[in-house]
Amino acid sequence: MRRPLIAGNWKMHKTVAETGAFLEDLLAEDLPPGVDVVCCPTFVALPAAAMILTGSEIGLGAQNVHWESSGAFTAEVAAQMLTEIGVGSVIVGHSERRTLFGETDESALARARAAQVAGLEVIYCIGETLDERDGGDTFAILERQTANLGVLDPSHLVLAYEPVWAIGTGRTATPTQAQEAHAFVRLRLAKLFGGDAAESLRILYGGSLKPANAHELLGLADVDGGLIGGASLDVQPFSAIIRAAADCANGDES
Ligand code: PGA
């Protein structure tokens, strides 16, 4: 049984003060056991967040990482700089990095490798655009995006399937679309890492996941949690999604 993971991708939201206030409120919530929770603030808010979360059950993630350990790479941050301050995981290859900042399958993989070497858990994002889905290319895209992931360590890897057309749009994949994409990705992972590793690997769904659709999506057989953008920015919807994940893990999907 895969333990669900709910990760909040805050993108370029929340100042250091707002990060602190959010995390204090989240820690005051009576969150259910059995669900891993990770918050991913901006780089500048990570040190303050790390101090607040020390000793808590809530994990801390970054939103990007560079593949070199140091050097002339203006504005980039190395994996060791993240682990030094207590960051445990990192999002890699998010579609906004791919479409707005030139991230490629190759650069995302290089980041993921460096992150794992430094001891970080990698949340590796994949997913098709609307044109690709409408053109019937969804599975070909997922195949391409996962083609070289076999060099990664599956025990410190989480996949995040995020159909680009569902991110921040209010449009979600239907349960059928999500389940078939996740099942396809798990088959790919089985080819790369073997069946046992693929069965234990978590595949998150991302794209307008919110309390209203959390039970139906998180209850799907191959959906092991969520990467949440908009609904992770307020404590109440984020906690509601965490509770939905716990309900689904306990077999109560209503
Ligand atoms: P969203 O973002 O939940 O706001 O659609 C998800 C993501 O980009 O990871």
Residues whose N, C-alpha, C, O or C-beta is under 5 A from the ligand:
A	BS01	PGA	N9 A166 I167 G168 T169 G206 G207 S208 L209 L227 I228 G229 G230 A231
